[in-house]
Amino acid sequence: MASRNPNLPSRVPKTVFSKANLLADLQAVDTDPASRNRVLALETGFRQRVKSHIASLPIANALLEDLVRRGNLWVDFGVFEGSAAA
């Protein structure tokens, strides 16, 4: 059997969350206007990033040439023999 890595931290007890304590913490955030606004800003930012990411995805029936033409896909074609850059 493999031995435990000596560089790992010592074993710690499991973290147990109490539903009552969790709800009390959430209530404290909800009742404090500054905390509530901070959480709402985080949620809004996350939602905007997800929407932006989803909007940038190509549609299911997109063709590679259409994506390159519209500039939605970066493709490095490199330098080919016989091209002006060669």
Jmol script that loads the backbone (N, CA, C; Angstrom):
load data "model"
ATOM      1  N   MET A   1       0.842  -1.167   0.000  1.00  0.00           N
ATOM      2  CA  MET A   1       0.000   0.000   0.000  1.00  0.00           C
ATOM      3  C   MET A   1       0.895   1.241   0.000  1.00  0.00           C
ATOM      4  N   ALA A   2       0.461   2.280  -0.713  1.00  0.00           N
ATOM      5  CA  ALA A   2       1.249   3.515  -0.799  1.00  0.00           C
ATOM      6  C   ALA A   2       1.204   4.256   0.530  1.00  0.00           C
ATOM      7  N   SER A   3       2.335   4.861   0.861  1.00  0.00           N
ATOM      8  CA  SER A   3       2.384   5.634   2.111  1.00  0.00           C
ATOM      9  C   SER A   3       1.911   7.054   1.839  1.00  0.00           C
ATOM     10  N   ARG A   4       1.502   7.723   2.881  1.00  0.00           N
ATOM     11  CA  ARG A   4       0.993   9.087   2.787  1.00  0.00           C
ATOM     12  C   ARG A   4       2.149  10.043   2.541  1.00  0.00           C
ATOM     13  N   ASN A   5       1.936  11.041   1.695  1.00  0.00           N
ATOM     14  CA  ASN A   5       2.962  12.041   1.405  1.00  0.00           C
ATOM     15  C   ASN A   5       3.238  12.847   2.671  1.00  0.00           C
ATOM     16  N   PRO A   6       4.478  12.922   3.129  1.00  0.00           N
ATOM     17  CA  PRO A   6       4.788  13.648   4.362  1.00  0.00           C
ATOM     18  C   PRO A   6       4.634  15.158   4.227  1.00  0.00           C
ATOM     19  N   ASN A   7       4.561  15.670   2.997  1.00  0.00           N
ATOM     20  CA  ASN A   7       4.418  17.111   2.803  1.00  0.00           C
ATOM     21  C   ASN A   7       2.970  17.587   2.879  1.00  0.00           C
ATOM     22  N   LEU A   8       2.037  16.650   2.923  1.00  0.00           N
ATOM     23  CA  LEU A   8       0.628  17.032   3.048  1.00  0.00           C
ATOM     24  C   LEU A   8       0.329  17.468   4.475  1.00  0.00           C
ATOM     25  N   PRO A   9      -0.633  18.351   4.653  1.00  0.00           N
ATOM     26  CA  PRO A   9      -0.993  18.752   6.019  1.00  0.00           C
ATOM     27  C   PRO A   9      -1.574  17.573   6.792  1.00  0.00           C
ATOM     28  N   SER A  10      -1.505  17.659   8.104  1.00  0.00           N
ATOM     29  CA  SER A  10      -2.039  16.574   8.927  1.00  0.00           C
ATOM     30  C   SER A  10      -3.541  16.448   8.705  1.00  0.00           C
ATOM     31  N   ARG A  11      -4.053  15.319   9.041  1.00  0.00           N
ATOM     32  CA  ARG A  11      -5.486  15.082   8.838  1.00  0.00           C
ATOM     33  C   ARG A  11      -6.301  16.040   9.708  1.00  0.00           C
ATOM     34  N   VAL A  12      -7.309  16.617   9.100  1.00  0.00           N
ATOM     35  CA  VAL A  12      -8.171  17.549   9.815  1.00  0.00           C
ATOM     36  C   VAL A  12      -9.572  16.963   9.887  1.00  0.00           C
ATOM     37  N   PRO A  13     -10.322  17.317  10.901  1.00  0.00           N
ATOM     38  CA  PRO A  13     -11.683  16.777  10.989  1.00  0.00           C
ATOM     39  C   PRO A  13     -12.561  17.313   9.851  1.00  0.00           C
ATOM     40  N   LYS A  14     -13.572  16.553   9.495  1.00  0.00           N
ATOM     41  CA  LYS A  14     -14.503  16.963   8.454  1.00  0.00           C
ATOM     42  C   LYS A  14     -15.224  18.236   8.870  1.00  0.00           C
ATOM     43  N   THR A  15     -15.503  19.082   7.878  1.00  0.00           N
ATOM     44  CA  THR A  15     -16.272  20.295   8.128  1.00  0.00           C
ATOM     45  C   THR A  15     -17.746  19.937   8.048  1.00  0.00           C
ATOM     46  N   VAL A  16     -18.486  20.280   9.072  1.00  0.00           N
ATOM     47  CA  VAL A  16     -19.914  19.987   9.109  1.00  0.00           C
ATOM     48  C   VAL A  16     -20.652  21.324   9.131  1.00  0.00           C
ATOM     49  N   PHE A  17     -21.559  21.483   8.173  1.00  0.00           N
ATOM     50  CA  PHE A  17     -22.350  22.697   8.106  1.00  0.00           C
ATOM     51  C   PHE A  17     -23.695  22.466   8.759  1.00  0.00           C
ATOM     52  N   SER A  18     -24.099  23.408   9.568  1.00  0.00           N
ATOM     53  CA  SER A  18     -25.412  23.353  10.189  1.00  0.00           C
ATOM     54  C   SER A  18     -26.382  24.162   9.335  1.00  0.00           C
ATOM     55  N   LYS A  19     -27.515  23.590   9.026  1.00  0.00           N
ATOM     56  CA  LYS A  19     -28.514  24.287   8.220  1.00  0.00           C
ATOM     57  C   LYS A  19     -28.959  25.571   8.917  1.00  0.00           C
ATOM     58  N   ALA A  20     -29.139  25.522  10.218  1.00  0.00           N
ATOM     59  CA  ALA A  20     -29.569  26.703  10.972  1.00  0.00           C
ATOM     60  C   ALA A  20     -28.505  27.800  10.911  1.00  0.00           C
ATOM     61  N   ASN A  21     -27.233  27.416  11.060  1.00  0.00           N
ATOM     62  CA  ASN A  21     -26.163  28.415  10.995  1.00  0.00           C
ATOM     63  C   ASN A  21     -26.036  29.005   9.593  1.00  0.00           C
ATOM     64  N   LEU A  22     -26.183  28.163   8.587  1.00  0.00           N
ATOM     65  CA  LEU A  22     -26.102  28.629   7.215  1.00  0.00           C
ATOM     66  C   LEU A  22     -27.225  29.621   6.915  1.00  0.00           C
ATOM     67  N   LEU A  23     -28.439  29.297   7.334  1.00  0.00           N
ATOM     68  CA  LEU A  23     -29.571  30.206   7.122  1.00  0.00           C
ATOM     69  C   LEU A  23     -29.397  31.508   7.898  1.00  0.00           C
ATOM     70  N   ALA A  24     -28.815  31.436   9.090  1.00  0.00           N
ATOM     71  CA  ALA A  24     -28.552  32.646   9.875  1.00  0.00           C
ATOM     72  C   ALA A  24     -27.530  33.528   9.164  1.00  0.00           C
ATOM     73  N   ASP A  25     -26.498  32.904   8.583  1.00  0.00           N
ATOM     74  CA  ASP A  25     -25.491  33.669   7.835  1.00  0.00           C
ATOM     75  C   ASP A  25     -26.101  34.323   6.604  1.00  0.00           C
ATOM     76  N   LEU A  26     -26.957  33.591   5.903  1.00  0.00           N
ATOM     77  CA  LEU A  26     -27.622  34.159   4.730  1.00  0.00           C
ATOM     78  C   LEU A  26     -28.549  35.308   5.113  1.00  0.00           C
ATOM     79  N   GLN A  27     -29.217  35.175   6.232  1.00  0.00           N
ATOM     80  CA  GLN A  27     -30.101  36.247   6.697  1.00  0.00           C
ATOM     81  C   GLN A  27     -29.286  37.487   7.042  1.00  0.00           C
ATOM     82  N   ALA A  28     -28.101  37.297   7.621  1.00  0.00           N
ATOM     83  CA  ALA A  28     -27.241  38.440   7.953  1.00  0.00           C
ATOM     84  C   ALA A  28     -26.817  39.171   6.682  1.00  0.00           C
ATOM     85  N   VAL A  29     -26.530  38.430   5.618  1.00  0.00           N
ATOM     86  CA  VAL A  29     -26.172  39.063   4.344  1.00  0.00           C
ATOM     87  C   VAL A  29     -27.375  39.789   3.766  1.00  0.00           C
ATOM     88  N   ASP A  30     -28.543  39.158   3.815  1.00  0.00           N
ATOM     89  CA  ASP A  30     -29.751  39.760   3.246  1.00  0.00           C
ATOM     90  C   ASP A  30     -30.179  41.029   3.973  1.00  0.00           C
ATOM     91  N   THR A  31     -29.937  41.106   5.257  1.00  0.00           N
ATOM     92  CA  THR A  31     -30.387  42.272   6.023  1.00  0.00           C
ATOM     93  C   THR A  31     -29.406  43.438   5.963  1.00  0.00           C
ATOM     94  N   ASP A  32     -28.174  43.201   5.527  1.00  0.00           N
ATOM     95  CA  ASP A  32     -27.185  44.268   5.417  1.00  0.00           C
ATOM     96  C   ASP A  32     -27.177  44.777   3.977  1.00  0.00           C
ATOM     97  N   PRO A  33     -27.567  46.040   3.745  1.00  0.00           N
ATOM     98  CA  PRO A  33     -27.655  46.551   2.365  1.00  0.00           C
ATOM     99  C   PRO A  33     -26.331  46.464   1.593  1.00  0.00           C
ATOM    100  N   ALA A  34     -25.218  46.754   2.239  1.00  0.00           N
ATOM    101  CA  ALA A  34     -23.927  46.710   1.542  1.00  0.00           C
ATOM    102  C   ALA A  34     -23.596  45.278   1.118  1.00  0.00           C
ATOM    103  N   SER A  35     -23.828  44.331   2.009  1.00  0.00           N
ATOM    104  CA  SER A  35     -23.559  42.922   1.681  1.00  0.00           C
ATOM    105  C   SER A  35     -24.475  42.433   0.577  1.00  0.00           C
ATOM    106  N   ARG A  36     -25.744  42.804   0.676  1.00  0.00           N
ATOM    107  CA  ARG A  36     -26.716  42.383  -0.337  1.00  0.00           C
ATOM    108  C   ARG A  36     -26.324  42.938  -1.707  1.00  0.00           C
ATOM    109  N   ASN A  37     -25.934  44.213  -1.762  1.00  0.00           N
ATOM    110  CA  ASN A  37     -25.532  44.819  -3.034  1.00  0.00           C
ATOM    111  C   ASN A  37     -24.273  44.162  -3.598  1.00  0.00           C
ATOM    112  N   ARG A  38     -23.343  43.787  -2.736  1.00  0.00           N
ATOM    113  CA  ARG A  38     -22.125  43.120  -3.178  1.00  0.00           C
ATOM    114  C   ARG A  38     -22.457  41.755  -3.796  1.00  0.00           C
ATOM    115  N   VAL A  39     -23.346  41.008  -3.148  1.00  0.00           N
ATOM    116  CA  VAL A  39     -23.749  39.697  -3.672  1.00  0.00           C
ATOM    117  C   VAL A  39     -24.510  39.856  -4.985  1.00  0.00           C
ATOM    118  N   LEU A  40     -25.394  40.835  -5.066  1.00  0.00           N
ATOM    119  CA  LEU A  40     -26.137  41.059  -6.308  1.00  0.00           C
ATOM    120  C   LEU A  40     -25.197  41.451  -7.443  1.00  0.00           C
ATOM    121  N   ALA A  41     -24.166  42.239  -7.156  1.00  0.00           N
ATOM    122  CA  ALA A  41     -23.185  42.615  -8.179  1.00  0.00           C
ATOM    123  C   ALA A  41     -22.420  41.390  -8.659  1.00  0.00           C
ATOM    124  N   LEU A  42     -22.056  40.496  -7.743  1.00  0.00           N
ATOM    125  CA  LEU A  42     -21.376  39.260  -8.128  1.00  0.00           C
ATOM    126  C   LEU A  42     -22.266  38.398  -9.016  1.00  0.00           C
ATOM    127  N   GLU A  43     -23.535  38.266  -8.639  1.00  0.00           N
ATOM    128  CA  GLU A  43     -24.469  37.460  -9.422  1.00  0.00           C
ATOM    129  C   GLU A  43     -24.680  38.055 -10.807  1.00  0.00           C
ATOM    130  N   THR A  44     -24.817  39.379 -10.885  1.00  0.00           N
ATOM    131  CA  THR A  44     -25.024  40.045 -12.165  1.00  0.00           C
ATOM    132  C   THR A  44     -23.810  39.875 -13.062  1.00  0.00           C
ATOM    133  N   GLY A  45     -22.619  40.050 -12.511  1.00  0.00           N
ATOM    134  CA  GLY A  45     -21.393  39.871 -13.291  1.00  0.00           C
ATOM    135  C   GLY A  45     -21.259  38.464 -13.821  1.00  0.00           C
ATOM    136  N   PHE A  46     -21.566  37.480 -12.978  1.00  0.00           N
ATOM    137  CA  PHE A  46     -21.490  36.084 -13.410  1.00  0.00           C
ATOM    138  C   PHE A  46     -22.492  35.818 -14.531  1.00  0.00           C
ATOM    139  N   ARG A  47     -23.721  36.311 -14.370  1.00  0.00           N
ATOM    140  CA  ARG A  47     -24.752  36.109 -15.389  1.00  0.00           C
ATOM    141  C   ARG A  47     -24.332  36.740 -16.711  1.00  0.00           C
ATOM    142  N   GLN A  48     -23.737  37.945 -16.669  1.00  0.00           N
ATOM    143  CA  GLN A  48     -23.301  38.617 -17.890  1.00  0.00           C
ATOM    144  C   GLN A  48     -22.168  37.857 -18.576  1.00  0.00           C
ATOM    145  N   ARG A  49     -21.233  37.302 -17.789  1.00  0.00           N
ATOM    146  CA  ARG A  49     -20.135  36.530 -18.378  1.00  0.00           C
ATOM    147  C   ARG A  49     -20.664  35.263 -19.047  1.00  0.00           C
ATOM    148  N   VAL A  50     -21.625  34.604 -18.420  1.00  0.00           N
ATOM    149  CA  VAL A  50     -22.199  33.392 -19.013  1.00  0.00           C
ATOM    150  C   VAL A  50     -22.938  33.742 -20.298  1.00  0.00           C
ATOM    151  N   LYS A  51     -23.747  34.799 -20.279  1.00  0.00           N
ATOM    152  CA  LYS A  51     -24.484  35.209 -21.475  1.00  0.00           C
ATOM    153  C   LYS A  51     -23.523  35.562 -22.606  1.00  0.00           C
ATOM    154  N   SER A  52     -22.454  36.275 -22.282  1.00  0.00           N
ATOM    155  CA  SER A  52     -21.467  36.665 -23.285  1.00  0.00           C
ATOM    156  C   SER A  52     -20.790  35.436 -23.877  1.00  0.00           C
ATOM    157  N   HIS A  53     -20.447  34.487 -23.032  1.00  0.00           N
ATOM    158  CA  HIS A  53     -19.803  33.267 -23.516  1.00  0.00           C
ATOM    159  C   HIS A  53     -20.742  32.488 -24.437  1.00  0.00           C
ATOM    160  N   ILE A  54     -21.980  32.329 -24.022  1.00  0.00           N
ATOM    161  CA  ILE A  54     -22.948  31.577 -24.824  1.00  0.00           C
ATOM    162  C   ILE A  54     -23.197  32.281 -26.156  1.00  0.00           C
ATOM    163  N   ALA A  55     -23.271  33.614 -26.134  1.00  0.00           N
ATOM    164  CA  ALA A  55     -23.504  34.363 -27.371  1.00  0.00           C
ATOM    165  C   ALA A  55     -22.327  34.237 -28.333  1.00  0.00           C
ATOM    166  N   SER A  56     -21.127  33.998 -27.814  1.00  0.00           N
ATOM    167  CA  SER A  56     -19.950  33.908 -28.687  1.00  0.00           C
ATOM    168  C   SER A  56     -19.772  32.528 -29.313  1.00  0.00           C
ATOM    169  N   LEU A  57     -20.516  31.546 -28.839  1.00  0.00           N
ATOM    170  CA  LEU A  57     -20.388  30.193 -29.389  1.00  0.00           C
ATOM    171  C   LEU A  57     -21.011  30.127 -30.782  1.00  0.00           C
ATOM    172  N   PRO A  58     -20.393  29.386 -31.690  1.00  0.00           N
ATOM    173  CA  PRO A  58     -20.988  29.257 -33.025  1.00  0.00           C
ATOM    174  C   PRO A  58     -22.270  28.425 -32.949  1.00  0.00           C
ATOM    175  N   ILE A  59     -23.152  28.665 -33.904  1.00  0.00           N
ATOM    176  CA  ILE A  59     -24.392  27.894 -33.937  1.00  0.00           C
ATOM    177  C   ILE A  59     -24.068  26.473 -34.380  1.00  0.00           C
ATOM    178  N   ALA A  60     -24.957  25.559 -34.129  1.00  0.00           N
ATOM    179  CA  ALA A  60     -24.693  24.138 -34.359  1.00  0.00           C
ATOM    180  C   ALA A  60     -24.418  23.825 -35.828  1.00  0.00           C
ATOM    181  N   ASN A  61     -25.055  24.525 -36.762  1.00  0.00           N
ATOM    182  CA  ASN A  61     -24.877  24.203 -38.176  1.00  0.00           C
ATOM    183  C   ASN A  61     -23.938  25.185 -38.885  1.00  0.00           C
ATOM    184  N   ALA A  62     -23.055  25.861 -38.122  1.00  0.00           N
ATOM    185  CA  ALA A  62     -22.120  26.820 -38.713  1.00  0.00           C
ATOM    186  C   ALA A  62     -21.051  26.097 -39.533  1.00  0.00           C
ATOM    187  N   LEU A  63     -20.622  26.724 -40.592  1.00  0.00           N
ATOM    188  CA  LEU A  63     -19.551  26.186 -41.420  1.00  0.00           C
ATOM    189  C   LEU A  63     -18.258  26.912 -41.090  1.00  0.00           C
ATOM    190  N   LEU A  64     -17.146  26.227 -41.133  1.00  0.00           N
ATOM    191  CA  LEU A  64     -15.857  26.808 -40.790  1.00  0.00           C
ATOM    192  C   LEU A  64     -15.567  28.047 -41.616  1.00  0.00           C
ATOM    193  N   GLU A  65     -15.848  28.004 -42.921  1.00  0.00           N
ATOM    194  CA  GLU A  65     -15.540  29.153 -43.780  1.00  0.00           C
ATOM    195  C   GLU A  65     -16.368  30.377 -43.373  1.00  0.00           C
ATOM    196  N   ASP A  66     -17.608  30.188 -42.927  1.00  0.00           N
ATOM    197  CA  ASP A  66     -18.432  31.304 -42.473  1.00  0.00           C
ATOM    198  C   ASP A  66     -17.855  31.920 -41.203  1.00  0.00           C
ATOM    199  N   LEU A  67     -17.382  31.081 -40.284  1.00  0.00           N
ATOM    200  CA  LEU A  67     -16.820  31.580 -39.036  1.00  0.00           C
ATOM    201  C   LEU A  67     -15.550  32.379 -39.292  1.00  0.00           C
ATOM    202  N   VAL A  68     -14.691  31.904 -40.184  1.00  0.00           N
ATOM    203  CA  VAL A  68     -13.448  32.615 -40.508  1.00  0.00           C
ATOM    204  C   VAL A  68     -13.769  33.931 -41.199  1.00  0.00           C
ATOM    205  N   ARG A  69     -14.712  33.915 -42.130  1.00  0.00           N
ATOM    206  CA  ARG A  69     -15.074  35.121 -42.876  1.00  0.00           C
ATOM    207  C   ARG A  69     -15.614  36.209 -41.933  1.00  0.00           C
ATOM    208  N   ARG A  70     -16.418  35.805 -40.958  1.00  0.00           N
ATOM    209  CA  ARG A  70     -17.001  36.778 -40.027  1.00  0.00           C
ATOM    210  C   ARG A  70     -16.029  37.180 -38.933  1.00  0.00           C
ATOM    211  N   GLY A  71     -14.926  36.482 -38.814  1.00  0.00           N
ATOM    212  CA  GLY A  71     -13.940  36.835 -37.804  1.00  0.00           C
ATOM    213  C   GLY A  71     -14.252  36.263 -36.436  1.00  0.00           C
ATOM    214  N   ASN A  72     -15.163  35.290 -36.347  1.00  0.00           N
ATOM    215  CA  ASN A  72     -15.508  34.690 -35.061  1.00  0.00           C
ATOM    216  C   ASN A  72     -14.589  33.541 -34.687  1.00  0.00           C
ATOM    217  N   LEU A  73     -13.704  33.162 -35.596  1.00  0.00           N
ATOM    218  CA  LEU A  73     -12.815  32.040 -35.327  1.00  0.00           C
ATOM    219  C   LEU A  73     -11.424  32.439 -35.782  1.00  0.00           C
ATOM    220  N   TRP A  74     -10.464  32.314 -34.884  1.00  0.00           N
ATOM    221  CA  TRP A  74      -9.094  32.651 -35.236  1.00  0.00           C
ATOM    222  C   TRP A  74      -8.414  31.408 -35.748  1.00  0.00           C
ATOM    223  N   VAL A  75      -7.915  31.480 -36.944  1.00  0.00           N
ATOM    224  CA  VAL A  75      -7.225  30.346 -37.543  1.00  0.00           C
ATOM    225  C   VAL A  75      -5.886  30.844 -38.053  1.00  0.00           C
ATOM    226  N   ASP A  76      -4.807  30.167 -37.668  1.00  0.00           N
ATOM    227  CA  ASP A  76      -3.484  30.512 -38.146  1.00  0.00           C
ATOM    228  C   ASP A  76      -3.160  29.589 -39.312  1.00  0.00           C
ATOM    229  N   PHE A  77      -3.262  30.112 -40.524  1.00  0.00           N
ATOM    230  CA  PHE A  77      -2.980  29.304 -41.698  1.00  0.00           C
ATOM    231  C   PHE A  77      -1.489  29.221 -41.978  1.00  0.00           C
ATOM    232  N   GLY A  78      -0.699  30.048 -41.303  1.00  0.00           N
ATOM    233  CA  GLY A  78       0.747  30.003 -41.475  1.00  0.00           C
ATOM    234  C   GLY A  78       1.164  30.526 -42.839  1.00  0.00           C
ATOM    235  N   VAL A  79       2.401  30.278 -43.186  1.00  0.00           N
ATOM    236  CA  VAL A  79       2.946  30.707 -44.469  1.00  0.00           C
ATOM    237  C   VAL A  79       3.083  29.470 -45.348  1.00  0.00           C
ATOM    238  N   PHE A  80       2.502  29.544 -46.517  1.00  0.00           N
ATOM    239  CA  PHE A  80       2.525  28.405 -47.428  1.00  0.00           C
ATOM    240  C   PHE A  80       3.546  28.663 -48.533  1.00  0.00           C
ATOM    241  N   GLU A  81       4.115  27.609 -49.009  1.00  0.00           N
ATOM    242  CA  GLU A  81       5.081  27.688 -50.101  1.00  0.00           C
ATOM    243  C   GLU A  81       4.397  28.307 -51.331  1.00  0.00           C
ATOM    244  N   GLY A  82       5.046  29.286 -51.909  1.00  0.00           N
ATOM    245  CA  GLY A  82       4.484  29.937 -53.069  1.00  0.00           C
ATOM    246  C   GLY A  82       3.619  31.133 -52.736  1.00  0.00           C
ATOM    247  N   SER A  83       3.393  31.426 -51.443  1.00  0.00           N
ATOM    248  CA  SER A  83       2.592  32.590 -51.085  1.00  0.00           C
ATOM    249  C   SER A  83       3.487  33.826 -51.117  1.00  0.00           C
ATOM    250  N   ALA A  84       2.893  34.987 -51.074  1.00  0.00           N
ATOM    251  CA  ALA A  84       3.633  36.252 -51.146  1.00  0.00           C
ATOM    252  C   ALA A  84       4.570  36.403 -49.964  1.00  0.00           C
ATOM    253  N   ALA A  85       4.203  35.849 -48.807  1.00  0.00           N
ATOM    254  CA  ALA A  85       5.016  35.994 -47.593  1.00  0.00           C
ATOM    255  C   ALA A  85       6.186  35.027 -47.568  1.00  0.00           C
ATOM    256  N   ALA A  86       6.193  34.009 -48.431  1.00  0.00           N
ATOM    257  CA  ALA A  86       7.244  32.989 -48.379  1.00  0.00           C
ATOM    258  C   ALA A  86       8.545  33.468 -48.964  1.00  0.00           C
TER     259      ALA A  86
END
end "model"
wireframe off; spacefill off
backbone 0.3
color backbone group
